[in-house]
């Protein structure tokens, strides 16, 4: 059993904000894997399907970003899933815009959603796929930046990045985290050259 968790905030006012790229990738995976994410449980919306004979869950916590761990912890306890089998999709302001960074485990860095998951599960030993959403201006309020939407001139590039992130998540399901790191870490243009 594997779980892919996309982090974000529920509600129309947060749709397509930088903080919600995790939700956006879950929506893409829902289409590609034909797994509707429409069941409510453990303070989240989830869908269930199979891939390569293995049960797969897609989860969008509905607890708001800073409490993502409440939903994740309840979900993995309910379905008896080890934390190592949870892939977390998350925005990142500390890597370049549209860069993808897959890590097998590690600290939360500055991300409150990851901090919440680590606090609630008591473990850092879960893979995460970080999506670079750009860097704020030094004077800009961090909350305003991550809760803002991408300017028009960045939207197409971000759409391509989200497609690549969904592709990377499927590659991790099929081939493991190390494969994902080797094939997807970095920016798309860098990887092609």
Secondary structure, 3 states (H helix, E strand, C coil): CEEEEECCCCCHHHCCEHHHHHHHHHHHHHHHCCCCCCEEECCEEEEEEEECCEEEEEEEECCCHHHHHHHHHHHHHHCCCCHHHEEEEEEECCCCCCCEEEECCCCCCCCHHHHHHHHHHCCCCCCEEEEECCCCCCCCCHHHHHCCECCHHHHHHHHHHHHHHHHHHHHHHHHCHHHHHHHHCECHHHHHC
